[in-house]
Amino acid sequence: MNVFFAQAWAAEAGGGGGAGWIEFLPLILLFVIFYFFLIRPQLKRSKEHRALVSALEEGDEVVTSGGVVGQITKVEDDFVRCQVAAGTEMRFQRAAVVATLPKGTLKKLDSGSD
């Protein structure tokens, strides 16, 4: 019967319980690296975008996430109305606004297209 089964030898009990936390050190370092290079910058960008969206006012010149440039004519609870051309208004979600432009940018864009 011994021919078919190899004998298993039990390892001796060791006292290596004191250095168990060192095994988790690479995992902890990986989390710290992810926090500083991925999570923290994303939280900062999110906070800046919330501040931008909450500060929108009538007359601001904005760019949406779709690349539409316009001037805000009315600010509602969750939406803004933008004039994108003479006599043309569009309604966007406030969160779709990604940047505000300096005053007069639309005039420069319109005069440069003629």
LINKA-V641761 format. One record per residue. N is the residue number from 1. RES is the residue in three letters. NEAR is the number of other ideal C-beta (glycine too) atoms within 10 Angstrom. D_LAST is the distance of its C-alpha to the last C-alpha in Angstrom with 2 decimals. Layout:
[[N	RES	NEAR	D_LAST] [N	RES	NEAR	D_LAST]]
This chain:
[[1	MET	4	96.31] [2	ASN	6	95.06] [3	VAL	5	93.86] [4	PHE	5	90.97] [5	PHE	7	89.66] [6	ALA	7	88.70] [7	GLN	5	90.02] [8	ALA	6	87.56] [9	TRP	6	88.29] [10	ALA	5	87.17] [11	ALA	6	85.37] [12	GLU	5	87.00] [13	ALA	6	85.58] [14	GLY	6	83.60] [15	GLY	5	82.67] [16	GLY	7	78.93] [17	GLY	6	77.76] [18	GLY	7	76.81] [19	ALA	7	73.77] [20	GLY	8	72.02] [21	TRP	8	69.06] [22	ILE	8	68.10] [23	GLU	8	67.26] [24	PHE	9	64.51] [25	LEU	9	63.02] [26	PRO	9	60.49] [27	LEU	9	59.33] [28	ILE	10	58.93] [29	LEU	10	57.02] [30	LEU	10	54.69] [31	PHE	11	53.95] [32	VAL	10	53.29] [33	ILE	10	50.84] [34	PHE	11	49.02] [35	TYR	12	48.90] [36	PHE	10	47.39] [37	PHE	9	44.92] [38	LEU	10	43.86] [39	ILE	11	45.03] [40	ARG	11	44.48] [41	PRO	11	40.84] [42	GLN	9	40.00] [43	LEU	11	41.73] [44	LYS	10	39.81] [45	ARG	10	36.40] [46	SER	10	37.59] [47	LYS	10	38.71] [48	GLU	10	35.40] [49	HIS	14	33.49] [50	ARG	11	35.95] [51	ALA	9	35.44] [52	LEU	17	31.64] [53	VAL	15	31.98] [54	SER	8	34.62] [55	ALA	9	32.62] [56	LEU	15	29.56] [57	GLU	9	28.88] [58	GLU	11	26.72] [59	GLY	10	23.49] [60	ASP	18	23.36] [61	GLU	20	20.17] [62	VAL	22	21.42] [63	VAL	17	21.04] [64	THR	19	23.42] [65	SER	12	25.55] [66	GLY	9	23.51] [67	GLY	7	20.31] [68	VAL	14	18.81] [69	VAL	15	17.09] [70	GLY	23	17.78] [71	GLN	18	19.56] [72	ILE	20	23.25] [73	THR	13	24.39] [74	LYS	12	27.98] [75	VAL	14	30.34] [76	GLU	9	33.23] [77	ASP	5	36.18] [78	ASP	8	34.87] [79	PHE	14	31.35] [80	VAL	24	28.17] [81	ARG	16	25.68] [82	CYS	24	22.02] [83	GLN	16	19.11] [84	VAL	14	16.50] [85	ALA	9	14.25] [86	ALA	6	14.89] [87	GLY	5	18.45] [88	THR	9	18.91] [89	GLU	13	21.50] [90	MET	15	23.18] [91	ARG	10	26.52] [92	PHE	20	27.28] [93	GLN	12	30.49] [94	ARG	16	30.67] [95	ALA	14	31.74] [96	ALA	16	28.53] [97	VAL	22	26.65] [98	VAL	14	26.80] [99	ALA	12	25.04] [100	THR	16	23.76] [101	LEU	16	20.78] [102	PRO	7	20.94] [103	LYS	11	19.92] [104	GLY	9	16.38] [105	THR	15	15.04] [106	LEU	16	13.05] [107	LYS	10	11.36] [108	LYS	11	10.56] [109	LEU	12	9.28] [110	ASP	11	7.07] [111	SER	8	5.75] [112	GLY	7	5.63] [113	SER	6	3.84] [114	ASP	4	0.00]]
